[in-house]
């Protein structure tokens, strides 16, 4: 009986291994990705008061530090590494009445000091190690202008 069980186990193991080679592999990333929030950004209005943005005169980018560590990324050279994105919010976190009406949001980010803007919803692979990210948020009101008051927007940086 013991011998039959071993054969069955070996046959089952062989079938599982063969199935693993034939089917597309879907797996979870083995590792960690930590995001440490740095400086908050500042959005300022344009002269027409229909755009608030951190890239407007007097505005500043938000920042964070991302530390990625994936065992498979190290071993298999960029297979199964983490991706970073910063999609735009759908509304302000806080705004006066009418502030969100007819308002669209857009984000861009830059990794590791690069001057190249990457659209916020476009995930970018990162290798193991520590990376800096700068994020800019723009809110555009069309038609009309933003009502007077205090506004706050939040961009969620993702590492998946």
C-alpha positions in Angstrom: 0.0 0.0 0.0 2.8 2.4 0.9 4.3 1.9 -2.5 1.0 2.8 -4.3 0.7 5.9 -2.3 4.2 7.1 -3.3 3.4 6.4 -7.0 0.2 8.3 -6.8 1.9 11.1 -5.0 4.6 11.2 -7.6 2.1 11.1 -10.5 0.1 13.8 -8.8 3.2 16.0 -8.3 4.2 15.4 -12.0 0.7 16.4 -13.2 0.7 19.5 -11.1 4.2 20.5 -12.4 3.1 19.9 -16.0 -0.1 22.0 -15.4 2.0 24.8 -14.0 4.0 24.9 -17.2 1.0 24.9 -19.5 -1.2 27.4 -17.7 -0.5 31.1 -17.3 0.8 31.8 -13.8 -1.1 34.2 -11.6 0.5 34.8 -8.3 0.8 37.3 -5.6 3.9 39.3 -5.2 6.1 37.9 -2.4 7.6 40.9 -0.7 6.8 44.3 0.7 6.3 47.8 -0.5 6.3 50.6 2.0 5.2 54.2 1.3 6.3 57.0 3.7 4.5 60.2 3.1 6.7 63.2 2.9 5.8 66.8 2.1 2.2 67.8 1.4 1.7 69.6 -1.8 0.1 73.0 -2.3 -2.5 73.8 -5.0 -2.8 77.4 -6.2 -5.3 79.0 -8.6 -4.5 80.3 -12.1 -5.4 84.0 -12.8 -8.8 83.0 -14.3 -9.6 80.9 -11.1 -10.8 77.9 -13.2 -7.7 75.8 -12.4 -6.2 74.8 -9.1 -3.0 73.0 -9.4 0.3 72.2 -7.7 2.1 73.1 -10.9 0.6 76.6 -10.9 2.8 79.6 -9.8 3.2 79.3 -6.1 2.2 75.6 -6.0 4.3 72.7 -4.9 4.3 68.9 -5.5 3.5 66.4 -2.8 6.2 63.8 -2.1 6.8 60.4 -0.7 9.4 57.7 -0.4 8.7 54.2 -1.6 10.8 51.2 -0.5 10.1 48.0 -2.6 11.5 44.6 -1.8 10.4 41.5 -3.7 12.3 38.3 -3.6 11.1 37.2 -7.0 12.0 40.6 -8.5 15.6 40.1 -7.3 15.9 36.5 -8.5 14.0 36.6 -11.8 15.2 40.1 -12.9 12.0 42.3 -12.9 9.5 39.5 -13.1 6.9 40.1 -10.4 8.2 43.5 -9.3 6.0 46.2 -7.8 4.3 49.0 -9.8 3.6 52.5 -8.6 0.7 54.8 -9.6 -1.0 57.9 -8.3 -4.5 58.0 -9.9 -6.5 61.2 -9.6 -9.3 61.6 -7.0 -12.9 61.9 -8.2 -13.6 64.9 -5.9 -12.0 67.2 -3.4 -11.6 65.9 0.1 -13.1 69.2 1.2 -14.5 72.1 -0.7 -17.1 74.9 -0.4 -20.5 74.3 -1.9 -20.3 73.9 -5.7 -16.5 73.4 -5.6 -16.7 69.9 -7.1 -19.4 70.8 -9.7 -18.1 70.5 -13.3 -14.6 69.8 -12.0 -12.2 67.2 -13.5 -9.0 66.0 -11.8 -5.7 64.9 -13.2 -2.5 63.7 -11.7 1.1 63.3 -12.8 4.1 61.9 -11.0 7.8 61.7 -11.3 10.0 58.9 -10.0 13.5 59.3 -8.6 14.0 62.9 -9.6 13.1 62.4 -13.2 11.8 65.5 -15.0 9.4 63.3 -17.0 5.7 63.6 -16.0 4.0 60.2 -15.9 0.1 60.2 -16.0 -1.1 59.3 -12.5 -3.1 56.2 -13.7 -0.2 54.7 -15.6 1.5 52.2 -13.3 5.3 52.2 -13.5 7.4 49.2 -12.4 10.0 49.9 -9.7 13.0 47.7 -8.9 13.9 46.7 -5.4 15.2 49.6 -3.3 14.2 53.1 -2.2 12.5 55.5 -4.7 11.3 59.0 -4.4 8.0 60.2 -5.9 6.7 63.7 -6.5 3.0 64.0 -7.3 1.1 66.9 -8.8 -2.7 67.3 -8.8 -4.7 69.6 -11.1 -8.4 70.4 -10.8 -10.1 72.1 -13.7 -13.6 73.7 -13.5 -15.3 73.9 -16.9 -17.4 75.9 -17.3 -17.2 78.5 -14.5 -14.8 79.4 -11.8 -14.1 78.0 -8.4 -16.1 79.5 -5.5 -14.2 81.2 -2.8 -13.3 79.0 0.2 -10.8 76.4 1.3 -10.1 73.3 -0.8 -8.3 70.1 0.0 -7.5 67.3 -2.4 -5.9 63.9 -1.6 -4.1 61.7 -4.0 -3.5 58.1 -3.1 -0.1 56.7 -4.1 -0.4 53.0 -4.8 2.3 50.3 -4.8 0.9 47.0 -6.1 
